[in-house]
C-alpha cells in the first residue's frame, strides 16, 4: 500500500467531521500507538524485549490505528508480516465502522 492512500485513510476521523472530542481521542491514541511501534522497532533492532503483537493490535483498535499506519510507513515496522497485517486491517475496519456509526448514525444505512 502506498504512502498517500494510507495517509488519506489515517485522516478518516477528520474527513468525517467528527466532534473535536473524538478527534482528540484519535490524536492521543495515535501518538501512543506510534510510540508503541517505535519502542517495539527499537527493541527488535537491539534484540530486546518486544511489545506483543496483541498489544499493538489492541492499541490500533482503540482509536490508535492512524498512528499505526504512519508508524508502519515511517518506521517500516510491522509492514510486511502478512498475518499481522490481516489482523491489523480487520481492527481498522472494525474501528472505522464504529466511527462512522458514531458520527453519522444509522440514517445513511
Phi and psi restraints in degrees (range 20) as a CNS / XPLOR table:
assign (resid 1 and name C) (resid 2 and name N)
       (resid 2 and name CA) (resid 2 and name C) 1.0 -76.1 20.0 2
assign (resid 2 and name N) (resid 2 and name CA)
       (resid 2 and name C) (resid 3 and name N) 1.0 167.8 20.0 2
assign (resid 2 and name C) (resid 3 and name N)
       (resid 3 and name CA) (resid 3 and name C) 1.0 -66.8 20.0 2
assign (resid 3 and name N) (resid 3 and name CA)
       (resid 3 and name C) (resid 4 and name N) 1.0 -44.4 20.0 2
assign (resid 3 and name C) (resid 4 and name N)
       (resid 4 and name CA) (resid 4 and name C) 1.0 -61.0 20.0 2
assign (resid 4 and name N) (resid 4 and name CA)
       (resid 4 and name C) (resid 5 and name N) 1.0 -50.9 20.0 2
assign (resid 4 and name C) (resid 5 and name N)
       (resid 5 and name CA) (resid 5 and name C) 1.0 -61.0 20.0 2
assign (resid 5 and name N) (resid 5 and name CA)
       (resid 5 and name C) (resid 6 and name N) 1.0 -35.1 20.0 2
assign (resid 5 and name C) (resid 6 and name N)
       (resid 6 and name CA) (resid 6 and name C) 1.0 -66.9 20.0 2
assign (resid 6 and name N) (resid 6 and name CA)
       (resid 6 and name C) (resid 7 and name N) 1.0 -39.5 20.0 2
assign (resid 6 and name C) (resid 7 and name N)
       (resid 7 and name CA) (resid 7 and name C) 1.0 -65.7 20.0 2
assign (resid 7 and name N) (resid 7 and name CA)
       (resid 7 and name C) (resid 8 and name N) 1.0 -39.9 20.0 2
assign (resid 7 and name C) (resid 8 and name N)
       (resid 8 and name CA) (resid 8 and name C) 1.0 -64.7 20.0 2
assign (resid 8 and name N) (resid 8 and name CA)
       (resid 8 and name C) (resid 9 and name N) 1.0 -40.3 20.0 2
assign (resid 8 and name C) (resid 9 and name N)
       (resid 9 and name CA) (resid 9 and name C) 1.0 -65.0 20.0 2
assign (resid 9 and name N) (resid 9 and name CA)
       (resid 9 and name C) (resid 10 and name N) 1.0 -40.4 20.0 2
assign (resid 9 and name C) (resid 10 and name N)
       (resid 10 and name CA) (resid 10 and name C) 1.0 -63.8 20.0 2
assign (resid 10 and name N) (resid 10 and name CA)
       (resid 10 and name C) (resid 11 and name N) 1.0 -22.2 20.0 2
assign (resid 10 and name C) (resid 11 and name N)
       (resid 11 and name CA) (resid 11 and name C) 1.0 -87.4 20.0 2
assign (resid 11 and name N) (resid 11 and name CA)
       (resid 11 and name C) (resid 12 and name N) 1.0 7.2 20.0 2
assign (resid 11 and name C) (resid 12 and name N)
       (resid 12 and name CA) (resid 12 and name C) 1.0 -51.7 20.0 2
assign (resid 12 and name N) (resid 12 and name CA)
       (resid 12 and name C) (resid 13 and name N) 1.0 -47.7 20.0 2
assign (resid 12 and name C) (resid 13 and name N)
       (resid 13 and name CA) (resid 13 and name C) 1.0 -56.6 20.0 2
assign (resid 13 and name N) (resid 13 and name CA)
       (resid 13 and name C) (resid 14 and name N) 1.0 -40.5 20.0 2
assign (resid 13 and name C) (resid 14 and name N)
       (resid 14 and name CA) (resid 14 and name C) 1.0 -71.6 20.0 2
assign (resid 14 and name N) (resid 14 and name CA)
       (resid 14 and name C) (resid 15 and name N) 1.0 -38.2 20.0 2
assign (resid 14 and name C) (resid 15 and name N)
       (resid 15 and name CA) (resid 15 and name C) 1.0 -63.1 20.0 2
assign (resid 15 and name N) (resid 15 and name CA)
       (resid 15 and name C) (resid 16 and name N) 1.0 -29.7 20.0 2
assign (resid 15 and name C) (resid 16 and name N)
       (resid 16 and name CA) (resid 16 and name C) 1.0 -80.3 20.0 2
assign (resid 16 and name N) (resid 16 and name CA)
       (resid 16 and name C) (resid 17 and name N) 1.0 -1.9 20.0 2
assign (resid 16 and name C) (resid 17 and name N)
       (resid 17 and name CA) (resid 17 and name C) 1.0 57.2 20.0 2
assign (resid 17 and name N) (resid 17 and name CA)
       (resid 17 and name C) (resid 18 and name N) 1.0 47.7 20.0 2
assign (resid 17 and name C) (resid 18 and name N)
       (resid 18 and name CA) (resid 18 and name C) 1.0 -67.4 20.0 2
assign (resid 18 and name N) (resid 18 and name CA)
       (resid 18 and name C) (resid 19 and name N) 1.0 154.3 20.0 2
assign (resid 18 and name C) (resid 19 and name N)
       (resid 19 and name CA) (resid 19 and name C) 1.0 -58.0 20.0 2
assign (resid 19 and name N) (resid 19 and name CA)
       (resid 19 and name C) (resid 20 and name N) 1.0 154.1 20.0 2
assign (resid 19 and name C) (resid 20 and name N)
       (resid 20 and name CA) (resid 20 and name C) 1.0 -56.2 20.0 2
assign (resid 20 and name N) (resid 20 and name CA)
       (resid 20 and name C) (resid 21 and name N) 1.0 -38.6 20.0 2
assign (resid 20 and name C) (resid 21 and name N)
       (resid 21 and name CA) (resid 21 and name C) 1.0 -62.4 20.0 2
assign (resid 21 and name N) (resid 21 and name CA)
       (resid 21 and name C) (resid 22 and name N) 1.0 -39.6 20.0 2
assign (resid 21 and name C) (resid 22 and name N)
       (resid 22 and name CA) (resid 22 and name C) 1.0 -66.7 20.0 2
assign (resid 22 and name N) (resid 22 and name CA)
       (resid 22 and name C) (resid 23 and name N) 1.0 -42.9 20.0 2
assign (resid 22 and name C) (resid 23 and name N)
       (resid 23 and name CA) (resid 23 and name C) 1.0 -62.1 20.0 2
assign (resid 23 and name N) (resid 23 and name CA)
       (resid 23 and name C) (resid 24 and name N) 1.0 -37.5 20.0 2
assign (resid 23 and name C) (resid 24 and name N)
       (resid 24 and name CA) (resid 24 and name C) 1.0 -64.7 20.0 2
assign (resid 24 and name N) (resid 24 and name CA)
       (resid 24 and name C) (resid 25 and name N) 1.0 -39.9 20.0 2
assign (resid 24 and name C) (resid 25 and name N)
       (resid 25 and name CA) (resid 25 and name C) 1.0 -63.5 20.0 2
assign (resid 25 and name N) (resid 25 and name CA)
       (resid 25 and name C) (resid 26 and name N) 1.0 -45.7 20.0 2
assign (resid 25 and name C) (resid 26 and name N)
       (resid 26 and name CA) (resid 26 and name C) 1.0 -62.4 20.0 2
assign (resid 26 and name N) (resid 26 and name CA)
       (resid 26 and name C) (resid 27 and name N) 1.0 -41.7 20.0 2
assign (resid 26 and name C) (resid 27 and name N)
       (resid 27 and name CA) (resid 27 and name C) 1.0 -63.6 20.0 2
assign (resid 27 and name N) (resid 27 and name CA)
       (resid 27 and name C) (resid 28 and name N) 1.0 -47.3 20.0 2
assign (resid 27 and name C) (resid 28 and name N)
       (resid 28 and name CA) (resid 28 and name C) 1.0 -64.7 20.0 2
assign (resid 28 and name N) (resid 28 and name CA)
       (resid 28 and name C) (resid 29 and name N) 1.0 -45.3 20.0 2
assign (resid 28 and name C) (resid 29 and name N)
       (resid 29 and name CA) (resid 29 and name C) 1.0 -64.7 20.0 2
assign (resid 29 and name N) (resid 29 and name CA)
       (resid 29 and name C) (resid 30 and name N) 1.0 -36.0 20.0 2
assign (resid 29 and name C) (resid 30 and name N)
       (resid 30 and name CA) (resid 30 and name C) 1.0 -67.7 20.0 2
assign (resid 30 and name N) (resid 30 and name CA)
       (resid 30 and name C) (resid 31 and name N) 1.0 -40.9 20.0 2
assign (resid 30 and name C) (resid 31 and name N)
       (resid 31 and name CA) (resid 31 and name C) 1.0 -62.0 20.0 2
assign (resid 31 and name N) (resid 31 and name CA)
       (resid 31 and name C) (resid 32 and name N) 1.0 -44.4 20.0 2
assign (resid 31 and name C) (resid 32 and name N)
       (resid 32 and name CA) (resid 32 and name C) 1.0 -62.7 20.0 2
assign (resid 32 and name N) (resid 32 and name CA)
       (resid 32 and name C) (resid 33 and name N) 1.0 -44.5 20.0 2
assign (resid 32 and name C) (resid 33 and name N)
       (resid 33 and name CA) (resid 33 and name C) 1.0 -66.0 20.0 2
assign (resid 33 and name N) (resid 33 and name CA)
       (resid 33 and name C) (resid 34 and name N) 1.0 -41.7 20.0 2
assign (resid 33 and name C) (resid 34 and name N)
       (resid 34 and name CA) (resid 34 and name C) 1.0 -59.1 20.0 2
assign (resid 34 and name N) (resid 34 and name CA)
       (resid 34 and name C) (resid 35 and name N) 1.0 -42.7 20.0 2
assign (resid 34 and name C) (resid 35 and name N)
       (resid 35 and name CA) (resid 35 and name C) 1.0 -63.1 20.0 2
assign (resid 35 and name N) (resid 35 and name CA)
       (resid 35 and name C) (resid 36 and name N) 1.0 -40.4 20.0 2
assign (resid 35 and name C) (resid 36 and name N)
       (resid 36 and name CA) (resid 36 and name C) 1.0 -61.3 20.0 2
assign (resid 36 and name N) (resid 36 and name CA)
       (resid 36 and name C) (resid 37 and name N) 1.0 -43.8 20.0 2
assign (resid 36 and name C) (resid 37 and name N)
       (resid 37 and name CA) (resid 37 and name C) 1.0 -62.5 20.0 2
assign (resid 37 and name N) (resid 37 and name CA)
       (resid 37 and name C) (resid 38 and name N) 1.0 -42.9 20.0 2
assign (resid 37 and name C) (resid 38 and name N)
       (resid 38 and name CA) (resid 38 and name C) 1.0 -63.3 20.0 2
assign (resid 38 and name N) (resid 38 and name CA)
       (resid 38 and name C) (resid 39 and name N) 1.0 -43.2 20.0 2
assign (resid 38 and name C) (resid 39 and name N)
       (resid 39 and name CA) (resid 39 and name C) 1.0 -64.3 20.0 2
assign (resid 39 and name N) (resid 39 and name CA)
       (resid 39 and name C) (resid 40 and name N) 1.0 -39.5 20.0 2
assign (resid 39 and name C) (resid 40 and name N)
       (resid 40 and name CA) (resid 40 and name C) 1.0 -67.9 20.0 2
assign (resid 40 and name N) (resid 40 and name CA)
       (resid 40 and name C) (resid 41 and name N) 1.0 -39.2 20.0 2
assign (resid 40 and name C) (resid 41 and name N)
       (resid 41 and name CA) (resid 41 and name C) 1.0 -61.7 20.0 2
assign (resid 41 and name N) (resid 41 and name CA)
       (resid 41 and name C) (resid 42 and name N) 1.0 -44.3 20.0 2
assign (resid 41 and name C) (resid 42 and name N)
       (resid 42 and name CA) (resid 42 and name C) 1.0 -61.3 20.0 2
assign (resid 42 and name N) (resid 42 and name CA)
       (resid 42 and name C) (resid 43 and name N) 1.0 -44.0 20.0 2
assign (resid 42 and name C) (resid 43 and name N)
       (resid 43 and name CA) (resid 43 and name C) 1.0 -63.3 20.0 2
assign (resid 43 and name N) (resid 43 and name CA)
       (resid 43 and name C) (resid 44 and name N) 1.0 -37.6 20.0 2
assign (resid 43 and name C) (resid 44 and name N)
       (resid 44 and name CA) (resid 44 and name C) 1.0 -64.6 20.0 2
assign (resid 44 and name N) (resid 44 and name CA)
       (resid 44 and name C) (resid 45 and name N) 1.0 -43.3 20.0 2
assign (resid 44 and name C) (resid 45 and name N)
       (resid 45 and name CA) (resid 45 and name C) 1.0 -65.9 20.0 2
assign (resid 45 and name N) (resid 45 and name CA)
       (resid 45 and name C) (resid 46 and name N) 1.0 -39.9 20.0 2
assign (resid 45 and name C) (resid 46 and name N)
       (resid 46 and name CA) (resid 46 and name C) 1.0 -89.3 20.0 2
assign (resid 46 and name N) (resid 46 and name CA)
       (resid 46 and name C) (resid 47 and name N) 1.0 1.9 20.0 2
assign (resid 46 and name C) (resid 47 and name N)
       (resid 47 and name CA) (resid 47 and name C) 1.0 57.4 20.0 2
assign (resid 47 and name N) (resid 47 and name CA)
       (resid 47 and name C) (resid 48 and name N) 1.0 41.3 20.0 2
assign (resid 47 and name C) (resid 48 and name N)
       (resid 48 and name CA) (resid 48 and name C) 1.0 -97.8 20.0 2
assign (resid 48 and name N) (resid 48 and name CA)
       (resid 48 and name C) (resid 49 and name N) 1.0 -166.1 20.0 2
assign (resid 48 and name C) (resid 49 and name N)
       (resid 49 and name CA) (resid 49 and name C) 1.0 -72.4 20.0 2
assign (resid 49 and name N) (resid 49 and name CA)
       (resid 49 and name C) (resid 50 and name N) 1.0 125.8 20.0 2
assign (resid 49 and name C) (resid 50 and name N)
       (resid 50 and name CA) (resid 50 and name C) 1.0 -91.3 20.0 2
assign (resid 50 and name N) (resid 50 and name CA)
       (resid 50 and name C) (resid 51 and name N) 1.0 156.6 20.0 2
assign (resid 50 and name C) (resid 51 and name N)
       (resid 51 and name CA) (resid 51 and name C) 1.0 -80.4 20.0 2
assign (resid 51 and name N) (resid 51 and name CA)
       (resid 51 and name C) (resid 52 and name N) 1.0 128.3 20.0 2
assign (resid 51 and name C) (resid 52 and name N)
       (resid 52 and name CA) (resid 52 and name C) 1.0 -59.5 20.0 2
assign (resid 52 and name N) (resid 52 and name CA)
       (resid 52 and name C) (resid 53 and name N) 1.0 143.0 20.0 2
assign (resid 52 and name C) (resid 53 and name N)
       (resid 53 and name CA) (resid 53 and name C) 1.0 -58.7 20.0 2
assign (resid 53 and name N) (resid 53 and name CA)
       (resid 53 and name C) (resid 54 and name N) 1.0 -35.6 20.0 2
assign (resid 53 and name C) (resid 54 and name N)
       (resid 54 and name CA) (resid 54 and name C) 1.0 -58.8 20.0 2
assign (resid 54 and name N) (resid 54 and name CA)
       (resid 54 and name C) (resid 55 and name N) 1.0 -39.1 20.0 2
assign (resid 54 and name C) (resid 55 and name N)
       (resid 55 and name CA) (resid 55 and name C) 1.0 -64.7 20.0 2
assign (resid 55 and name N) (resid 55 and name CA)
       (resid 55 and name C) (resid 56 and name N) 1.0 -43.5 20.0 2
assign (resid 55 and name C) (resid 56 and name N)
       (resid 56 and name CA) (resid 56 and name C) 1.0 -63.4 20.0 2
assign (resid 56 and name N) (resid 56 and name CA)
       (resid 56 and name C) (resid 57 and name N) 1.0 -41.7 20.0 2
assign (resid 56 and name C) (resid 57 and name N)
       (resid 57 and name CA) (resid 57 and name C) 1.0 -65.9 20.0 2
assign (resid 57 and name N) (resid 57 and name CA)
       (resid 57 and name C) (resid 58 and name N) 1.0 -42.6 20.0 2
assign (resid 57 and name C) (resid 58 and name N)
       (resid 58 and name CA) (resid 58 and name C) 1.0 -66.2 20.0 2
assign (resid 58 and name N) (resid 58 and name CA)
       (resid 58 and name C) (resid 59 and name N) 1.0 -36.6 20.0 2
assign (resid 58 and name C) (resid 59 and name N)
       (resid 59 and name CA) (resid 59 and name C) 1.0 -64.1 20.0 2
assign (resid 59 and name N) (resid 59 and name CA)
       (resid 59 and name C) (resid 60 and name N) 1.0 -40.2 20.0 2
assign (resid 59 and name C) (resid 60 and name N)
       (resid 60 and name CA) (resid 60 and name C) 1.0 -65.9 20.0 2
assign (resid 60 and name N) (resid 60 and name CA)
       (resid 60 and name C) (resid 61 and name N) 1.0 -42.1 20.0 2
assign (resid 60 and name C) (resid 61 and name N)
       (resid 61 and name CA) (resid 61 and name C) 1.0 -63.2 20.0 2
assign (resid 61 and name N) (resid 61 and name CA)
       (resid 61 and name C) (resid 62 and name N) 1.0 -34.4 20.0 2
assign (resid 61 and name C) (resid 62 and name N)
       (resid 62 and name CA) (resid 62 and name C) 1.0 -84.8 20.0 2
assign (resid 62 and name N) (resid 62 and name CA)
       (resid 62 and name C) (resid 63 and name N) 1.0 47.2 20.0 2
assign (resid 62 and name C) (resid 63 and name N)
       (resid 63 and name CA) (resid 63 and name C) 1.0 75.0 20.0 2
assign (resid 63 and name N) (resid 63 and name CA)
       (resid 63 and name C) (resid 64 and name N) 1.0 6.4 20.0 2
assign (resid 63 and name C) (resid 64 and name N)
       (resid 64 and name CA) (resid 64 and name C) 1.0 -96.1 20.0 2
assign (resid 64 and name N) (resid 64 and name CA)
       (resid 64 and name C) (resid 65 and name N) 1.0 6.4 20.0 2
assign (resid 64 and name C) (resid 65 and name N)
       (resid 65 and name CA) (resid 65 and name C) 1.0 -63.0 20.0 2
assign (resid 65 and name N) (resid 65 and name CA)
       (resid 65 and name C) (resid 66 and name N) 1.0 -31.3 20.0 2
assign (resid 65 and name C) (resid 66 and name N)
       (resid 66 and name CA) (resid 66 and name C) 1.0 -61.0 20.0 2
assign (resid 66 and name N) (resid 66 and name CA)
       (resid 66 and name C) (resid 67 and name N) 1.0 -39.5 20.0 2
assign (resid 66 and name C) (resid 67 and name N)
       (resid 67 and name CA) (resid 67 and name C) 1.0 -66.5 20.0 2
assign (resid 67 and name N) (resid 67 and name CA)
       (resid 67 and name C) (resid 68 and name N) 1.0 -34.7 20.0 2
assign (resid 67 and name C) (resid 68 and name N)
       (resid 68 and name CA) (resid 68 and name C) 1.0 -67.2 20.0 2
assign (resid 68 and name N) (resid 68 and name CA)
       (resid 68 and name C) (resid 69 and name N) 1.0 -40.4 20.0 2
assign (resid 68 and name C) (resid 69 and name N)
       (resid 69 and name CA) (resid 69 and name C) 1.0 -60.5 20.0 2
assign (resid 69 and name N) (resid 69 and name CA)
       (resid 69 and name C) (resid 70 and name N) 1.0 -45.9 20.0 2
assign (resid 69 and name C) (resid 70 and name N)
       (resid 70 and name CA) (resid 70 and name C) 1.0 -64.6 20.0 2
assign (resid 70 and name N) (resid 70 and name CA)
       (resid 70 and name C) (resid 71 and name N) 1.0 -41.1 20.0 2
assign (resid 70 and name C) (resid 71 and name N)
       (resid 71 and name CA) (resid 71 and name C) 1.0 -64.5 20.0 2
assign (resid 71 and name N) (resid 71 and name CA)
       (resid 71 and name C) (resid 72 and name N) 1.0 -40.1 20.0 2
assign (resid 71 and name C) (resid 72 and name N)
       (resid 72 and name CA) (resid 72 and name C) 1.0 -61.0 20.0 2
assign (resid 72 and name N) (resid 72 and name CA)
       (resid 72 and name C) (resid 73 and name N) 1.0 -36.0 20.0 2
assign (resid 72 and name C) (resid 73 and name N)
       (resid 73 and name CA) (resid 73 and name C) 1.0 -81.7 20.0 2
assign (resid 73 and name N) (resid 73 and name CA)
       (resid 73 and name C) (resid 74 and name N) 1.0 -51.3 20.0 2
assign (resid 73 and name C) (resid 74 and name N)
       (resid 74 and name CA) (resid 74 and name C) 1.0 -72.1 20.0 2
assign (resid 74 and name N) (resid 74 and name CA)
       (resid 74 and name C) (resid 75 and name N) 1.0 -38.7 20.0 2
assign (resid 74 and name C) (resid 75 and name N)
       (resid 75 and name CA) (resid 75 and name C) 1.0 -94.4 20.0 2
assign (resid 75 and name N) (resid 75 and name CA)
       (resid 75 and name C) (resid 76 and name N) 1.0 -9.7 20.0 2
assign (resid 75 and name C) (resid 76 and name N)
       (resid 76 and name CA) (resid 76 and name C) 1.0 51.3 20.0 2
assign (resid 76 and name N) (resid 76 and name CA)
       (resid 76 and name C) (resid 77 and name N) 1.0 51.1 20.0 2
assign (resid 76 and name C) (resid 77 and name N)
       (resid 77 and name CA) (resid 77 and name C) 1.0 -125.1 20.0 2
assign (resid 77 and name N) (resid 77 and name CA)
       (resid 77 and name C) (resid 78 and name N) 1.0 132.5 20.0 2
assign (resid 77 and name C) (resid 78 and name N)
       (resid 78 and name CA) (resid 78 and name C) 1.0 59.8 20.0 2
assign (resid 78 and name N) (resid 78 and name CA)
       (resid 78 and name C) (resid 79 and name N) 1.0 32.3 20.0 2
assign (resid 78 and name C) (resid 79 and name N)
       (resid 79 and name CA) (resid 79 and name C) 1.0 -106.1 20.0 2
assign (resid 79 and name N) (resid 79 and name CA)
       (resid 79 and name C) (resid 80 and name N) 1.0 -0.3 20.0 2
assign (resid 79 and name C) (resid 80 and name N)
       (resid 80 and name CA) (resid 80 and name C) 1.0 -131.5 20.0 2
assign (resid 80 and name N) (resid 80 and name CA)
       (resid 80 and name C) (resid 81 and name N) 1.0 -5.6 20.0 2
assign (resid 80 and name C) (resid 81 and name N)
       (resid 81 and name CA) (resid 81 and name C) 1.0 -82.2 20.0 2
assign (resid 81 and name N) (resid 81 and name CA)
       (resid 81 and name C) (resid 82 and name N) 1.0 106.2 20.0 2
assign (resid 81 and name C) (resid 82 and name N)
       (resid 82 and name CA) (resid 82 and name C) 1.0 -57.4 20.0 2
assign (resid 82 and name N) (resid 82 and name CA)
       (resid 82 and name C) (resid 83 and name N) 1.0 -45.4 20.0 2
assign (resid 82 and name C) (resid 83 and name N)
       (resid 83 and name CA) (resid 83 and name C) 1.0 -62.4 20.0 2
assign (resid 83 and name N) (resid 83 and name CA)
       (resid 83 and name C) (resid 84 and name N) 1.0 -38.9 20.0 2
assign (resid 83 and name C) (resid 84 and name N)
       (resid 84 and name CA) (resid 84 and name C) 1.0 -67.3 20.0 2
assign (resid 84 and name N) (resid 84 and name CA)
       (resid 84 and name C) (resid 85 and name N) 1.0 -44.0 20.0 2
assign (resid 84 and name C) (resid 85 and name N)
       (resid 85 and name CA) (resid 85 and name C) 1.0 -64.5 20.0 2
assign (resid 85 and name N) (resid 85 and name CA)
       (resid 85 and name C) (resid 86 and name N) 1.0 -35.4 20.0 2
assign (resid 85 and name C) (resid 86 and name N)
       (resid 86 and name CA) (resid 86 and name C) 1.0 -60.6 20.0 2
assign (resid 86 and name N) (resid 86 and name CA)
       (resid 86 and name C) (resid 87 and name N) 1.0 -50.4 20.0 2
assign (resid 86 and name C) (resid 87 and name N)
       (resid 87 and name CA) (resid 87 and name C) 1.0 -65.3 20.0 2
assign (resid 87 and name N) (resid 87 and name CA)
       (resid 87 and name C) (resid 88 and name N) 1.0 -37.5 20.0 2
assign (resid 87 and name C) (resid 88 and name N)
       (resid 88 and name CA) (resid 88 and name C) 1.0 -59.9 20.0 2
assign (resid 88 and name N) (resid 88 and name CA)
       (resid 88 and name C) (resid 89 and name N) 1.0 -49.4 20.0 2
assign (resid 88 and name C) (resid 89 and name N)
       (resid 89 and name CA) (resid 89 and name C) 1.0 -69.7 20.0 2
assign (resid 89 and name N) (resid 89 and name CA)
       (resid 89 and name C) (resid 90 and name N) 1.0 -26.5 20.0 2
assign (resid 89 and name C) (resid 90 and name N)
       (resid 90 and name CA) (resid 90 and name C) 1.0 -65.0 20.0 2
assign (resid 90 and name N) (resid 90 and name CA)
       (resid 90 and name C) (resid 91 and name N) 1.0 -43.8 20.0 2
assign (resid 90 and name C) (resid 91 and name N)
       (resid 91 and name CA) (resid 91 and name C) 1.0 -66.7 20.0 2
assign (resid 91 and name N) (resid 91 and name CA)
       (resid 91 and name C) (resid 92 and name N) 1.0 -35.5 20.0 2
assign (resid 91 and name C) (resid 92 and name N)
       (resid 92 and name CA) (resid 92 and name C) 1.0 -62.8 20.0 2
assign (resid 92 and name N) (resid 92 and name CA)
       (resid 92 and name C) (resid 93 and name N) 1.0 -46.3 20.0 2
assign (resid 92 and name C) (resid 93 and name N)
       (resid 93 and name CA) (resid 93 and name C) 1.0 -61.6 20.0 2
assign (resid 93 and name N) (resid 93 and name CA)
       (resid 93 and name C) (resid 94 and name N) 1.0 -42.4 20.0 2
assign (resid 93 and name C) (resid 94 and name N)
       (resid 94 and name CA) (resid 94 and name C) 1.0 -61.7 20.0 2
assign (resid 94 and name N) (resid 94 and name CA)
       (resid 94 and name C) (resid 95 and name N) 1.0 -47.9 20.0 2
assign (resid 94 and name C) (resid 95 and name N)
       (resid 95 and name CA) (resid 95 and name C) 1.0 -66.3 20.0 2
assign (resid 95 and name N) (resid 95 and name CA)
       (resid 95 and name C) (resid 96 and name N) 1.0 -43.1 20.0 2
assign (resid 95 and name C) (resid 96 and name N)
       (resid 96 and name CA) (resid 96 and name C) 1.0 -63.7 20.0 2
assign (resid 96 and name N) (resid 96 and name CA)
       (resid 96 and name C) (resid 97 and name N) 1.0 -39.8 20.0 2
assign (resid 96 and name C) (resid 97 and name N)
       (resid 97 and name CA) (resid 97 and name C) 1.0 -62.4 20.0 2
assign (resid 97 and name N) (resid 97 and name CA)
       (resid 97 and name C) (resid 98 and name N) 1.0 -43.3 20.0 2
assign (resid 97 and name C) (resid 98 and name N)
       (resid 98 and name CA) (resid 98 and name C) 1.0 -65.8 20.0 2
assign (resid 98 and name N) (resid 98 and name CA)
       (resid 98 and name C) (resid 99 and name N) 1.0 -36.7 20.0 2
assign (resid 98 and name C) (resid 99 and name N)
       (resid 99 and name CA) (resid 99 and name C) 1.0 -63.2 20.0 2
assign (resid 99 and name N) (resid 99 and name CA)
       (resid 99 and name C) (resid 100 and name N) 1.0 -45.5 20.0 2
assign (resid 99 and name C) (resid 100 and name N)
       (resid 100 and name CA) (resid 100 and name C) 1.0 -61.2 20.0 2
assign (resid 100 and name N) (resid 100 and name CA)
       (resid 100 and name C) (resid 101 and name N) 1.0 -43.5 20.0 2
assign (resid 100 and name C) (resid 101 and name N)
       (resid 101 and name CA) (resid 101 and name C) 1.0 -63.1 20.0 2
assign (resid 101 and name N) (resid 101 and name CA)
       (resid 101 and name C) (resid 102 and name N) 1.0 -38.9 20.0 2
assign (resid 101 and name C) (resid 102 and name N)
       (resid 102 and name CA) (resid 102 and name C) 1.0 -64.8 20.0 2
assign (resid 102 and name N) (resid 102 and name CA)
       (resid 102 and name C) (resid 103 and name N) 1.0 -46.0 20.0 2
assign (resid 102 and name C) (resid 103 and name N)
       (resid 103 and name CA) (resid 103 and name C) 1.0 -82.2 20.0 2
assign (resid 103 and name N) (resid 103 and name CA)
       (resid 103 and name C) (resid 104 and name N) 1.0 -43.2 20.0 2
assign (resid 103 and name C) (resid 104 and name N)
       (resid 104 and name CA) (resid 104 and name C) 1.0 -97.5 20.0 2
assign (resid 104 and name N) (resid 104 and name CA)
       (resid 104 and name C) (resid 105 and name N) 1.0 -15.3 20.0 2
assign (resid 104 and name C) (resid 105 and name N)
       (resid 105 and name CA) (resid 105 and name C) 1.0 73.4 20.0 2
assign (resid 105 and name N) (resid 105 and name CA)
       (resid 105 and name C) (resid 106 and name N) 1.0 -164.9 20.0 2
assign (resid 105 and name C) (resid 106 and name N)
       (resid 106 and name CA) (resid 106 and name C) 1.0 -101.4 20.0 2
assign (resid 106 and name N) (resid 106 and name CA)
       (resid 106 and name C) (resid 107 and name N) 1.0 4.0 20.0 2
assign (resid 106 and name C) (resid 107 and name N)
       (resid 107 and name CA) (resid 107 and name C) 1.0 -62.3 20.0 2
assign (resid 107 and name N) (resid 107 and name CA)
       (resid 107 and name C) (resid 108 and name N) 1.0 -30.9 20.0 2
assign (resid 107 and name C) (resid 108 and name N)
       (resid 108 and name CA) (resid 108 and name C) 1.0 -80.7 20.0 2
assign (resid 108 and name N) (resid 108 and name CA)
       (resid 108 and name C) (resid 109 and name N) 1.0 -9.5 20.0 2
